[in-house]
């Protein structure tokens, strides 16, 4: 008997012998008067065993069947589950094998089978928490995680571009072949199409987002120069603010979400037998993001949605493209990326010579040229004859831009043009 059961037996005997009233004994035992009368009646037949629960030593009606236990242990011991923790293992057992048991039951099974060891919690360095923004779309954190997402199966998939709302933790993202301006613009395009324009985005200071300061340039001089990257220009045209983070802890929400992805997502991709980048993106869109937003995202009812729709005058395809300014020559041509283009005769007008025009290399590989407020018809023409420069006594300066053909153009001209302007599918085909 336990000490409590012995105390109960003592009070029952006192009530039976009349040493105390039944009401007082019930009060000391923490039970009702009616229950103590039942115990005293049963005490005549059962004796001292009346205080021992009748189910002691009997198998629980809720005990999990041995065949289910064996099936679960066989699954947990499989090679694909070798790095699963109890919580995630319990979720996947229910989702994929319809074995619904608690995470603590799975933890006990795994410890019993030598598949898991209990570990003391470590005290981590604590950083000052920044409160969440109050509105959905008020601030969106945007970053890329470099990881071997498919664990060497099939295609090499290294980059996951992700956008997570600061207020609700609702997320969207894509696997991309390269962590570049083009791929990040494609993810932003899909986010804006799905949700609208966020108020601000929060990123690190990678060169695709921020122009590095020049030697000796002060912060005031840099701000006055107002130099923008292609993504910075696109955000300004779309009316989206940009906030730089000065430490990983500053954008801790997305950093912690990437840690969760590197634990859960790679295991789910393994169980789903995903071996290609396209298959990984289909898994993200159809399974992972809906499940993430349902489990970890904050419910939208009651939260103000601050996303803004695109204005009619804003062309998403034009903003999310590589844009440069060129000067129209006297023969109504201009050069771009090592090629020369002729403006169509029907689009030539007085006063164009020497004026600037906007050249847009869009995400699907199309080239669009805009003069003032209208787009022009252009065609590629022959190269301009190169005149040999006169000999100079000055040392030859190394051409760091490879004769005007920088690396960002690689693959653009051979990229097929899908009907949809999204960059992800285009990037998947680029090797």
Residue, then its C-alpha position, 0 to 999 in steps of 0.5 A: x500500500x501507498x502512504x495515502x492508502x494507509x492514511x485512508x485505511x486509518x481514517x476508515x477504521x476510526x469512522x467505523x469504530x466511532x472515534x470520529x464522525x463520517x463527515x470528519x473522516x470524509x473531509x480528511x480523506x478529501x472525499x464525499x460523505x456518500x463515498x465514505x459510507x460506500x467504503x465502510x460497507x465494502x470494508x466488511x467484505x474486502x477488509x483492508x484491501x478496500x482502499x486499494x483500487x480494483x484496477x491495480x494490476x489489471x491491463x488498461x483498456x487503453x493499452x496499445x495493442x502489441x501488433x501496433x507497437x511492433x509495427x511502429x518499432x519496425x518503421x522507426x528502426x528503418x533507415x529513413x527514420x534514423x534521425x527522427x525525434x519523438x515529436x516529429x516521428x509521432x506526427x509522421x506515424x499518424x500522417x503516413x501509417x495511421x498510427x496515432x499515439x502521443x509523442x511521449x509514447x513514441x519517446x518511451x518506445x524509442x528509448x526502450x528500443x535504443x533509438x533515442x537518448x534523453x538529453x538535458x536541455x542546454x541554456x542558450x544565449x538569450x537575445x532581446x526579443x523584438x515584438x511581432x508586427x501587428x498587421x499581416x503583411x506589415x513586415x515580411x522577412x526574406x532570406x535564403x537557406x543553403x543546405x543539401x535538401x535532397x541529401x544527395x538524391x537525384x538533382x542537387x538542390x541547395x537553395x530555399x528562398x523563403x518569405x515569412x510574415x513577421x506578424x503571423x509566421x505564414x510562409x511562402x518559398x521556392x527551391x531554386x537552382x541559384x541564389x541570385x537576383x533573378x530567382x529571388x525576384x521570381x519568389x517575390x513575384x509569386x508572393x505578390x500574386x498570392x497575397x499582394x504587396x507587403x508594406x516592408x521587407x526585411x533582408x540581410x545586406x547581401x549584394x543583391x539587396x544592397x550596394x556595397x559602400x565605396x572606399x571612404x564613403x560616409x553613410x550620408x554620402x551613400x544615402x545621397x548617392x541613392x544607388x540601388x540594386x535591381x531588387x532595390x529598384x524593383x521594390x521602389x517601383x512596387x512601393x515596397x519598403x526595404x529594411x536591412x538587418x545588421x545581424x542574424x539575430x535581427x531576423x531571428x524569425x526566419x533564421x529559426x524557421x530555417x532551422x525547423x526546415x532543415x530538421x523537418x523538411x528534409x525528412x519529409x522530402x525523404x519520405x516522399x521520395x523527392x529527387x528533383x527540384x521541380x518535385x521539391x517545389x510541388x511538395x512545398x506548394x501542395x503539402x509543406x507550406x499548407x501544413x506549416x501555415x496551419x500548424x505554426x502560422x497565426x490565425x488570420x481572423x482578427x489580424x488586419x491584412x495590410x497587403x496592398x493590391x497592385x495598382x493598374x499602372x504598375x506592371x509587375x513584369x516590368x518592375x521585376x526585370x533587369x533594367x538598364x538605361x541606354x542612349x539612342x545613337x544618331x542611327x536610332x540604335x543602342x547597345x545592350x549586353x554586347x549586342x546592338x539593336x535597331x529601333x523599328x522605323x514606325x517607332x522613330x520620332x523626332x527628338x529621340x537622338x541622344x535621349x535615354x531609354x529603358x531596357x528591360x530584360x525580363x525574367x522569361x528572357x524577353x527584351x522590352x524597350x521603353x521610351x518615355x511612356x511607350x514600348x518600342x519595336x526593336x530588332x537585333x542588328x549587326x555589331x558596330x565596327x570596332x576601331x582600333x584605339x591609338x597606341x598608348x603609353x599607359x599600362x593596359x587596364x584589366x577589364x574586370x567586366x569581360x568586355x561588357x559581358x558580365x556573368x549575370x547574362x549567362x543563360x538568359x538568351x537560351x532560356x525558353x519563354x513560358x506563357x507564365x512570367x514566373x522565374x522559378x520554372x525558368x530557373x529550374x531549367x537552367x544548368 
